[in-house]
Amino acid sequence: MKKQSKKHNAKFKDSLFRMIFGGKDDRSARWRLELYNALSGREHQNPKDLKITTIENVIYITMKNDVSFLVDSQMSLWEHQSTWNPNMPLRGFMYFAKLYQKYISSFQEKIFDETLIKIPSPRYIVFYNGNKKVEEISKLRLSDAFINFDQQGEFEWTATMMNINKDSNLPLQNNCKPLYDYVRFVDRVKINLKNGLDKDKSIEEAVDWAISEEFLEGFFSEQKAEVLGMCLTEFDQEAYDNRRRKEGYEEGAHNQAVETAINALKMNLSLEQITQLTGLPVEEILKLKETIPVEA
């Protein structure tokens, strides 16, 4: 029996989170407002109160923030992580630099004036549902990364990490039905994998179960093909990058993998075969495919 690959996509949860809470449709706007109210204790009624300021492809092309918006004189940014990452405060600090730059772009010349520029206060929340045991709410501090420990406290930037595994932060989940449904779906996939189902069957069964439970107002039924395609084909880019660093994967080897992928595409091999052959993420292979001229 072929041993199941450990490359299964741990990041599918990240993409689904963005799809649910970061969408542009009215339903996603309602879910986003519901999660905001549950986090803040507010009772906003109008989804348009949340002005979306999401930016993508920040810092590195593979590093994206999930949901950012401006409301109540706060600039909030939400991210989702299915793998433990102690560098979230640094990432958030760099994201917010971009967001503030965008915010003050219309009056940037005033930054050199004597008048103090008022800016929204930052609120950076990381939703985590990986396998590492963590507290329900954790504060990750940028100062922990400072080389000069004597300077800790003079400057600080924090990421508030909310554990959203099934049995964590239950009041938050109970006050936000979309989050509750999302967490239950992710937990179902985890259970299926733990019970020995392969990735494809684990996700497909979880989607069918979510449909039967009418999670997210029929979202899983309406978006079944897209959700399945997203969950089954999207590669865990962060884990891939970490593995490359740990194994000393050199740039020349990556270039060779790209060349191999192009040749394999010309031979009409499947995406799964090319991924297994080269170790490249599906997203990169699809971009390479676009560069190959179509024969007349």
C-alpha positions as CSV (number, residue, x, y, z in Angstrom):
1,M,0.0,0.0,0.0
2,K,1.3,3.4,-0.9
3,K,2.2,5.5,2.1
4,Q,0.1,8.6,2.4
5,S,2.1,11.7,1.6
6,K,2.6,14.1,4.5
7,K,2.4,17.0,2.0
8,H,-1.4,17.2,2.3
9,N,-2.6,20.7,2.3
10,A,-2.6,22.1,5.9
11,K,-3.3,25.6,4.5
12,F,-6.7,24.7,3.0
13,K,-8.2,26.1,6.2
14,D,-6.6,29.5,5.6
15,S,-8.0,29.8,2.1
16,L,-11.5,28.8,3.2
17,F,-11.4,31.3,6.1
18,R,-10.6,34.1,3.6
19,M,-13.4,32.8,1.3
20,I,-16.0,32.9,4.1
21,F,-15.1,36.1,5.9
22,G,-13.2,38.0,3.3
23,G,-15.6,37.8,0.4
24,K,-17.1,40.7,-1.5
25,D,-20.7,39.4,-1.5
26,D,-23.5,40.5,0.9
27,R,-23.5,37.2,2.8
28,S,-19.8,37.3,3.5
29,A,-20.2,40.9,4.6
30,R,-22.8,39.8,7.2
31,W,-20.6,37.0,8.4
32,R,-17.7,39.4,8.7
33,L,-19.8,41.8,10.8
34,E,-21.0,39.0,13.0
35,L,-17.5,37.9,13.7
36,Y,-16.5,41.5,14.4
37,N,-19.3,42.0,16.9
38,A,-18.5,38.7,18.6
39,L,-14.9,39.8,19.0
40,S,-15.6,43.4,20.1
41,G,-18.8,43.0,22.0
42,R,-20.4,45.6,19.7
43,E,-23.8,45.4,18.1
44,H,-23.3,46.9,14.7
45,Q,-26.2,46.2,12.4
46,N,-25.0,47.5,9.0
47,P,-22.4,45.3,7.3
48,K,-21.3,48.5,5.4
49,D,-19.9,49.8,8.7
50,L,-16.9,47.6,7.9
51,K,-14.8,49.3,5.2
52,I,-12.6,46.7,3.7
53,T,-9.0,47.6,3.2
54,T,-7.6,44.1,2.6
55,I,-4.3,44.1,0.8
56,E,-2.8,41.0,-0.8
57,N,0.6,39.8,-1.9
58,V,2.3,41.8,0.8
59,I,6.0,41.5,1.5
60,Y,6.4,38.3,-0.4
61,I,4.2,37.0,-3.2
62,T,3.2,34.0,-1.1
63,M,2.5,36.0,2.1
64,K,-1.1,37.3,2.2
65,N,-3.0,38.9,5.0
66,D,-6.6,37.6,5.3
67,V,-9.1,40.2,6.3
68,S,-8.4,43.9,7.1
69,F,-11.0,46.6,7.6
70,L,-11.6,50.0,9.2
71,V,-14.4,50.7,11.7
72,D,-14.8,52.4,15.0
73,S,-11.5,54.3,14.4
74,Q,-9.7,51.0,14.5
75,M,-7.8,49.3,11.7
76,S,-8.3,45.6,12.2
77,L,-6.5,42.8,10.5
78,W,-7.4,39.2,10.8
79,E,-5.3,36.3,9.8
80,H,-5.7,32.6,10.0
81,Q,-3.0,30.1,10.7
82,S,-3.1,26.3,10.6
83,T,0.6,26.0,11.4
84,W,2.4,27.5,14.4
85,N,4.3,30.6,13.5
86,P,6.1,32.8,16.1
87,N,6.8,35.5,13.5
88,M,3.2,36.7,13.3
89,P,3.9,39.9,15.2
90,L,6.7,40.8,12.7
91,R,4.4,39.9,9.8
92,G,1.6,42.0,11.3
93,F,3.9,44.9,11.9
94,M,4.9,44.9,8.2
95,Y,1.3,44.5,7.0
96,F,0.2,47.4,9.1
97,A,3.0,49.6,7.7
98,K,1.5,49.0,4.2
99,L,-2.1,49.6,5.5
100,Y,-1.1,52.9,7.2
101,Q,0.8,54.0,4.1
102,K,-2.3,53.4,2.1
103,Y,-4.5,55.2,4.7
104,I,-2.4,58.4,4.7
105,S,-1.7,58.4,1.0
106,S,-4.1,61.3,0.4
107,F,-2.4,63.6,2.9
108,Q,1.1,62.1,3.1
109,E,2.8,65.5,2.7
110,K,1.4,66.4,6.2
111,I,3.6,63.8,7.8
112,F,6.4,66.5,7.9
113,D,4.1,69.2,9.5
114,E,4.1,70.1,13.1
115,T,0.5,68.9,13.4
116,L,0.0,65.4,14.8
117,I,-1.6,63.1,12.3
118,K,-4.3,61.0,13.9
119,I,-4.4,57.4,12.7
120,P,-6.7,54.4,13.5
121,S,-5.5,52.2,16.3
122,P,-4.3,48.8,15.2
123,R,-6.0,45.5,16.2
124,Y,-4.2,42.4,14.9
125,I,-5.9,39.0,15.5
126,V,-4.6,35.7,14.4
127,F,-7.1,32.8,14.4
128,Y,-5.3,29.5,15.0
129,N,-6.5,26.0,14.7
130,G,-3.4,23.9,14.2
131,N,-2.4,20.9,16.3
132,K,0.0,22.6,18.7
133,K,-1.4,23.0,22.2
134,V,-1.9,26.7,22.9
135,E,-3.8,28.8,25.3
136,E,-7.3,30.0,24.3
137,I,-5.9,33.6,23.9
138,S,-2.2,34.3,23.6
139,K,-0.2,37.5,23.1
140,L,2.7,37.1,20.7
141,R,5.1,40.0,21.2
142,L,7.5,41.5,18.6
143,S,10.0,42.3,21.4
144,D,10.6,38.6,21.9
145,A,12.5,38.8,18.5
146,F,14.7,41.7,19.5
147,I,18.4,40.9,19.5
148,N,19.1,43.5,22.2
149,F,16.9,42.2,25.1
150,D,17.7,45.3,27.2
151,Q,15.5,47.3,24.8
152,Q,12.4,45.2,25.5
153,G,9.4,47.4,26.5
154,E,10.6,50.6,24.8
155,F,8.8,49.5,21.6
156,E,6.1,46.8,21.3
157,W,3.9,45.2,18.7
158,T,1.6,42.4,19.5
159,A,-0.5,39.8,17.8
160,T,-3.5,38.4,19.7
161,M,-3.8,34.8,18.9
162,M,-7.3,33.2,19.3
163,N,-7.4,29.5,19.4
164,I,-10.4,28.4,17.4
165,N,-10.1,24.6,17.6
166,K,-13.3,22.9,18.4
167,D,-13.3,23.1,22.2
168,S,-11.6,26.5,22.5
169,N,-13.0,30.0,22.9
170,L,-16.5,28.5,23.0
171,P,-18.2,31.9,23.9
172,L,-16.8,33.4,20.7
173,Q,-17.9,30.5,18.6
174,N,-21.4,30.5,20.2
175,N,-21.7,34.2,19.4
176,C,-20.7,33.8,15.8
177,K,-22.6,31.0,14.0
178,P,-20.5,31.3,10.8
179,L,-17.3,30.8,12.8
180,Y,-19.0,27.9,14.7
181,D,-19.8,26.2,11.3
182,Y,-16.4,26.8,9.9
183,V,-14.7,25.3,13.0
184,R,-16.9,22.2,12.9
185,F,-16.1,21.7,9.2
186,V,-12.4,21.9,9.9
187,D,-12.7,19.6,12.9
188,R,-14.6,17.0,10.7
189,V,-11.7,17.0,8.2
190,K,-9.2,16.4,11.1
191,I,-11.2,13.5,12.5
192,N,-11.5,11.9,9.1
193,L,-7.7,12.2,8.6
194,K,-7.1,10.8,12.1
195,N,-9.4,7.9,11.3
196,G,-7.3,6.9,8.3
197,L,-9.2,8.4,5.4
198,D,-7.0,9.9,2.7
199,K,-7.1,13.6,2.1
200,D,-9.5,13.5,-0.8
201,K,-12.1,11.4,1.0
202,S,-11.6,13.3,4.3
203,I,-12.4,16.6,2.7
204,E,-15.2,15.3,0.4
205,E,-17.0,13.6,3.4
206,A,-16.6,16.7,5.5
207,V,-18.2,18.9,2.7
208,D,-21.1,16.5,2.3
209,W,-21.6,16.5,6.1
210,A,-21.5,20.3,6.2
211,I,-24.2,20.3,3.5
212,S,-26.4,17.9,5.4
213,E,-26.0,20.1,8.5
214,E,-26.8,23.2,6.4
215,F,-23.7,25.0,7.6
216,L,-23.1,28.6,6.5
217,E,-26.6,29.0,5.1
218,G,-26.1,26.5,2.3
219,F,-22.6,27.8,1.4
220,F,-21.1,24.4,1.1
221,S,-23.8,23.2,-1.2
222,E,-23.6,26.2,-3.4
223,Q,-19.8,26.4,-3.5
224,K,-19.1,22.6,-3.3
225,A,-17.0,22.4,-6.5
226,E,-15.0,25.4,-5.6
227,V,-14.5,24.4,-2.0
228,L,-13.4,20.9,-3.0
229,G,-11.1,22.2,-5.7
230,M,-9.5,24.6,-3.3
231,C,-9.1,22.1,-0.5
232,L,-7.8,19.3,-2.8
233,T,-5.3,21.2,-5.0
234,E,-3.9,24.1,-3.0
235,F,-0.4,23.3,-1.7
236,D,0.9,24.4,1.7
237,Q,3.3,27.0,0.5
238,E,4.5,28.0,4.0
239,A,5.4,24.4,4.9
240,Y,7.1,24.1,1.5
241,D,9.2,27.2,2.1
242,N,10.2,26.0,5.6
243,R,11.1,22.6,4.3
244,R,13.3,24.2,1.6
245,R,15.2,26.2,4.2
246,K,15.7,23.2,6.5
247,E,16.9,20.9,3.7
248,G,19.2,23.6,2.3
249,Y,17.2,23.7,-1.0
250,E,19.3,25.9,-3.3
251,E,18.1,28.2,-6.0
252,G,19.7,26.1,-8.6
253,A,17.6,23.1,-7.5
254,H,14.5,25.2,-7.7
255,N,15.4,26.3,-11.2
256,Q,15.9,22.7,-12.2
257,A,12.5,21.8,-10.7
258,V,10.9,24.6,-12.8
259,E,12.5,23.3,-15.9
260,T,11.3,19.8,-15.1
261,A,7.8,21.0,-14.5
262,I,7.7,22.8,-17.9
263,N,8.9,19.7,-19.7
264,A,6.3,17.6,-17.8
265,L,3.6,20.1,-18.8
266,K,4.6,19.7,-22.4
267,M,4.2,16.0,-22.0
268,N,0.6,16.6,-20.6
269,L,1.3,15.0,-17.2
270,S,-1.3,15.7,-14.6
271,L,-0.8,18.5,-11.9
272,E,-0.6,15.8,-9.2
273,Q,2.1,14.0,-11.1
274,I,4.1,17.1,-11.7
275,T,3.8,18.2,-8.0
276,Q,5.0,14.8,-6.9
277,L,7.8,14.9,-9.5
278,T,9.1,18.4,-8.8
279,G,7.9,19.3,-5.3
280,L,6.6,22.6,-6.7
281,P,3.2,24.0,-5.4
282,V,0.3,23.6,-7.7
283,E,-0.1,27.4,-7.9
284,E,3.4,27.8,-9.3
285,I,2.8,25.0,-11.8
286,L,-0.4,26.6,-13.0
287,K,1.5,29.9,-13.6
288,L,4.2,28.0,-15.5
289,K,1.5,26.4,-17.7
290,E,0.3,29.9,-18.7
291,T,3.8,30.6,-20.1
292,I,3.7,27.7,-22.5
293,P,2.5,28.6,-26.0
294,V,-0.6,26.8,-27.2
295,E,0.1,24.9,-30.3
296,A,-2.1,25.7,-33.3
